[in-house]
Amino acid sequence: MHRPSAPSHPSPDPAAPRTRWWQTVRARVGFFLAVPVLGLISPYLGFAVMVVAVVLVWKDGSWSRGAKVVATVAACALLGSVAPDQPEDGTRGTAARPDGKAAVGTGTAGIPARTSPSPSPSPSPTAEPRPTAKDYRGMSLDDAREAAEAAGFGVDEHDASDQDKSIWTRLNWTVCFQRTGWTSSGTETIDFGAVKKGAPCPREDGGAVPWPTMPDLIRKTWRTAHKEVAALGTVPADHVMASTAYVNDQLPDEGEYDDWRVCVTDPAKGRDVTVDLWVTLELTHPDNGCPAPDGEEDGDRPSLPDRDDDGDPDYRDPFPGDRHRNSAFPNGLPGGSGGSSDGGGGGGGGWNCPRTRWC
C-alpha cells in the first residue's frame, strides 16, 4: 500500500551578514559632524576625522557616485569653515625666539604655508646666541686671558687700535673690548681687543686711539706745567724733563726752579701725548723773556747776553765785566790772577778754554 510521503520542511535561510557600527549611516553622519567640532580644537585632528569620513562614504556601495562626491565636498567645506585664516600675503607670521631664530608658521593640515615670491633674498637665520662671559674690560691682558681660560674659553687677542700692532708682552696691554663666539666644534671662544697700558680705549674696536694733546704751557711755571702734563694720564711724572731755553743757561738744583717759566715744549702744543713719550719743557728764569721762535744761535737754541764771555749769563753773573770771576768762582777762576776787571785775558794759569764757563 502506498503511503503518502511526509511533507518536507523548508530548510532555514542563511543568516544575513552583520553590519558593523562604523559602516552604519548613523556612524558616517557622525564622522561628518565631528569634522568641524574637532577642527576647532586642532586643524590636524579635524583633517584626520575628515579623511576617515570620506573613506567610509566611498567604501559604501549603496551610495551613488554623485552622493559620495557631494559628501566629500561637504566634509572639506566643514573643515574649511573652522580653519584659521591665512594672512593676506599668504604667509604665516614669524615669531622671534630667545636665541634669535624665527619660528615659521605652518598651513592647514601641517603643510608648510606657501610664501609669496619676493624680489629680495630671504635673510639667513640668525646665528646661535653668543656665550656669556665675565666683563674683563679694564684688566691687564695677561690677567684677563688667564681668567678666561680658567672659565673654559679659548682665547684670542688683537690690537684694538687702528695700528694693528703685534702683542708681545701682555702685562703691558689693557683690555678694551671683548667678543665671545663658538668654534665649529662647539667650543666657547673669546677675543680680546687691547691697547698699550696707559692708552685710552678707542670709541670702537679697530678705531683710532683718542690720545690727549699737549696743552698750552708757554709762560706757565715749571710747577704748574709739570702737574698739567702728568694729569694727562699717559706720561708718568718722571718722564717730564726740565731743560734750559738758552744754550748758555744752567738749571739750579731741583726744587729751585719751580718758578721758572716754560718757553718751549716738546712735543709742541696740540700734538699727541702718547704712552712711553718723554716730555721736555724748556725753562727760563722769571727775570728773562723767552727767546724768539726764529732767533736761534749757537746751534739749536739761542743764548742769553754774556758781556764778559765767561759762560755765565749776565742776569746771574755778579761780575758781568770780569771774565775771570763769575757766580761759581766769585774770587776768580782756578789758576787765574783774580780781581782783574778789565775784561781782558790777562790772568795767569795758562787757561785756554774760550766760550766755556771756566774762562
C-alpha positions in Angstrom: 0.0 0.0 0.0 1.4 3.2 -0.9 1.8 5.7 1.9 1.7 9.4 1.2 5.0 10.9 1.6 5.5 13.1 4.6 5.5 16.8 3.9 9.0 18.1 3.5 10.1 21.0 5.8 11.7 24.0 4.1 15.4 24.5 5.0 16.1 27.6 7.1 17.6 30.7 5.3 21.3 31.5 6.0 21.8 34.3 8.5 22.2 37.8 6.9 25.7 39.3 7.3 26.1 41.5 10.4 26.7 45.3 9.7 29.5 46.8 11.8 28.9 50.0 13.7 31.2 52.3 11.7 29.5 51.1 8.5 26.1 52.4 9.5 24.6 55.5 8.1 24.5 57.0 11.6 28.2 56.4 12.1 29.1 58.0 8.8 26.9 61.1 9.5 28.6 61.3 13.0 32.0 61.4 11.5 31.0 64.2 9.1 29.5 66.2 12.0 32.7 65.7 14.1 34.9 67.3 11.4 34.0 71.0 12.3 33.9 70.2 16.1 37.4 68.6 16.2 38.7 71.1 13.6 38.0 73.9 16.1 40.2 72.1 18.6 43.0 71.3 16.2 43.2 71.6 12.4 45.3 68.4 12.4 42.6 66.4 14.3 39.8 67.8 12.1 41.7 66.8 9.0 42.2 63.3 10.2 38.5 62.8 11.0 37.5 64.2 7.6 39.7 61.6 5.9 38.1 58.8 7.9 34.5 60.1 7.0 35.4 60.4 3.3 36.9 56.9 3.2 33.7 55.4 4.9 31.5 57.1 2.3 33.4 55.8 -0.7 33.6 52.3 0.7 29.8 52.1 0.9 28.4 50.7 -2.3 24.8 51.8 -1.5 25.6 55.4 -2.1 25.6 56.8 -5.6 28.8 58.3 -7.0 27.2 61.8 -7.0 26.2 61.4 -3.4 29.8 60.5 -2.5 31.2 63.5 -4.3 28.7 65.8 -2.6 29.6 64.3 0.8 33.4 64.7 0.2 32.9 68.4 -0.8 30.7 68.9 2.2 33.4 67.5 4.5 36.1 69.8 3.1 33.8 72.8 3.4 33.1 71.9 7.1 36.8 71.8 7.9 37.5 75.0 5.9 34.8 76.8 7.8 36.7 76.4 11.1 40.3 76.5 9.8 42.3 79.7 10.9 42.5 82.5 8.4 45.8 82.9 6.5 47.4 86.4 6.2 46.6 88.4 3.1 50.0 87.8 1.6 49.6 84.0 2.0 52.4 83.7 4.6 52.3 82.9 8.3 54.0 85.4 10.6 57.3 84.6 12.2 57.9 84.9 15.9 61.4 85.8 17.3 62.7 83.2 19.6 65.1 84.0 22.5 68.0 82.6 20.6 67.4 84.9 17.7 65.9 82.3 15.4 62.5 82.6 13.8 59.6 80.0 14.2 58.0 79.7 10.8 54.2 79.0 10.8 52.6 76.1 9.0 49.5 75.9 6.9 46.4 73.8 7.2 46.9 70.1 7.9 50.5 70.5 8.8 51.6 71.6 5.3 54.1 74.4 5.4 52.4 77.6 4.3 53.5 78.9 1.0 55.3 82.2 0.8 54.7 84.7 -1.9 57.7 85.2 -4.1 59.9 88.2 -3.1 62.4 90.0 -5.2 64.9 90.2 -2.4 66.5 87.1 -1.0 65.2 85.9 2.3 67.5 86.7 5.3 69.7 83.9 6.6 68.7 82.7 10.0 70.4 84.4 13.0 73.3 82.5 14.4 73.2 80.8 17.7 73.4 83.2 20.6 76.9 84.0 21.8 78.1 82.6 25.1 78.0 84.8 28.2 81.3 85.8 29.8 82.5 87.9 32.7 83.4 91.5 31.9 87.2 91.6 31.6 87.5 95.2 30.3 90.0 97.3 32.2 92.1 94.3 33.2 95.6 93.7 32.0 95.5 91.4 29.0 97.6 88.8 30.8 95.2 88.6 33.8 92.1 88.6 31.6 93.5 85.8 29.4 94.3 83.6 32.4 90.8 84.1 33.9 89.0 83.4 30.6 91.0 80.2 30.1 90.1 79.1 33.6 86.4 79.7 32.7 86.7 77.3 29.8 87.1 79.8 26.9 89.5 79.5 24.0 91.2 83.0 24.0 92.4 85.2 21.1 93.7 88.7 21.2 94.4 91.7 18.9 95.4 95.3 18.9 92.2 97.3 19.4 93.6 100.4 17.7 93.9 101.2 14.0 97.7 100.5 14.3 97.2 96.7 14.3 100.4 96.1 16.3 101.6 92.7 17.4 101.2 92.0 21.1 104.3 90.7 22.7 104.2 91.5 26.5 100.6 91.1 27.6 101.3 92.7 31.0 101.7 96.0 29.2 98.4 95.8 27.5 94.9 96.6 28.8 91.6 95.0 27.6 89.2 97.5 25.9 86.8 95.1 24.0 85.7 91.5 24.2 83.6 89.3 21.9 82.5 85.8 22.5 81.7 83.1 20.0 81.8 79.4 19.1 84.1 77.2 17.2 82.9 74.7 14.6 83.2 72.0 17.2 81.1 73.9 19.8 83.9 75.3 22.0 83.3 78.7 23.6 85.8 81.4 22.5 86.5 85.0 23.5 88.5 87.6 21.5 90.1 90.5 23.4 90.8 93.9 21.8 93.6 95.6 23.9 95.7 98.8 23.8 99.1 99.6 25.4 98.9 100.2 29.1 98.0 103.8 29.9 96.5 104.5 26.5 92.8 105.4 26.2 90.4 103.0 24.5 89.2 103.8 21.0 85.5 104.6 20.6 85.1 101.3 18.7 87.2 98.2 18.1 89.8 99.0 15.4 89.4 102.8 15.7 92.0 105.5 16.4 93.2 105.9 19.9 92.0 109.3 21.3 95.3 110.4 22.6 95.3 113.6 24.8 97.1 116.5 23.3 99.8 118.8 24.7 98.2 121.8 26.4 99.4 125.4 26.0 102.1 125.7 28.7 104.0 128.8 27.5 104.9 131.2 30.3 103.5 128.9 33.0 105.7 127.9 35.8 107.5 124.6 35.9 105.4 123.5 38.9 102.1 124.2 37.1 103.2 122.8 33.8 104.6 119.6 35.3 101.2 118.9 37.0 99.2 119.5 33.8 101.3 117.1 31.8 101.2 114.4 34.5 97.4 114.9 34.7 97.0 113.8 31.0 97.4 110.2 32.3 99.7 108.9 29.5 103.0 110.1 30.7 104.5 109.3 34.1 105.6 112.2 36.2 109.2 111.1 36.0 109.0 111.3 32.2 108.6 115.1 32.3 112.0 116.6 32.0 113.3 120.2 32.6 115.8 121.9 30.4 117.0 125.4 29.7 115.6 127.5 26.9 119.0 129.2 26.4 122.1 127.3 25.5 124.4 129.2 27.9 122.0 129.0 30.9 122.0 126.4 33.6 119.3 125.0 35.8 119.7 125.3 39.6 119.3 122.3 41.8 115.9 120.5 41.7 113.2 122.4 43.6 114.9 125.8 43.0 113.5 126.2 39.5 109.8 125.6 40.4 109.0 129.3 39.5 110.9 129.3 36.2 108.8 129.8 33.2 108.1 127.5 30.2 109.3 128.8 26.8 109.2 125.7 24.6 107.5 122.3 24.9 108.4 119.0 23.1 106.0 117.8 21.8 104.6 121.1 20.8 101.1 122.4 21.7 98.3 120.3 20.2 100.5 117.3 19.4 99.5 113.8 20.7 101.0 112.8 24.1 101.3 109.1 23.8 102.5 106.3 26.0 106.2 105.9 26.6 106.8 109.5 25.4 109.3 111.7 27.2 108.1 115.3 27.5 110.7 118.1 27.7 109.9 121.6 29.0 112.5 124.3 28.2 112.6 126.9 31.0 114.0 130.3 31.7 114.4 132.4 34.8 111.4 134.7 35.5 113.7 137.7 35.0 114.3 136.7 31.4 111.9 136.6 28.5 111.6 133.6 26.2 113.7 133.5 23.1 112.1 134.5 19.8 110.9 131.4 17.9 113.2 132.2 14.9 116.1 133.7 16.8 118.4 130.6 17.1 122.0 131.0 17.8 124.9 128.6 18.6 123.2 125.5 17.4 119.6 124.8 18.2 119.0 127.3 21.0 119.7 131.0 21.4 122.0 132.4 24.1 121.5 134.9 26.9 123.6 138.1 26.9 127.1 137.4 28.3 129.3 140.5 28.1 132.5 139.0 29.5 132.0 135.8 27.6 132.7 133.7 30.6 129.8 131.3 30.0 127.8 132.9 32.9 124.8 134.9 31.6 124.7 138.5 32.8 121.5 138.1 34.7 123.2 135.8 37.3 126.9 136.9 36.9 127.9 139.1 39.8 130.8 140.3 37.8 129.5 140.8 34.2 132.5 142.7 33.1 135.2 140.4 34.5 135.7 137.1 32.7 137.9 135.7 35.5 135.1 135.9 38.1 131.5 134.6 37.9 128.8 133.3 40.1 130.6 129.9 40.6 134.0 131.5 41.3 133.5 135.0 42.7 137.2 135.1 43.9 138.5 134.2 40.4 138.7 131.1 38.3 141.2 128.5 39.5 144.8 129.4 38.4 143.7 133.0 37.5 145.1 136.2 38.9 141.6 137.1 40.2 140.5 140.7 40.8 141.0 141.8 37.3 138.0 143.7 36.0 139.3 144.9 32.7 137.6 142.1 30.8 140.9 141.2 29.1 142.5 137.8 29.1 145.5 138.8 31.3 145.0 136.2 34.1 147.7 133.6 34.6 147.3 129.9 34.9 147.5 129.0 31.2 143.8 128.6 30.7 142.9 128.1 27.1 139.2 127.4 27.0 137.3 130.0 25.1 133.5 130.1 25.2 133.3 127.8 28.3 132.1 128.7 31.8 135.7 128.3 33.0 137.2 131.1 31.0 
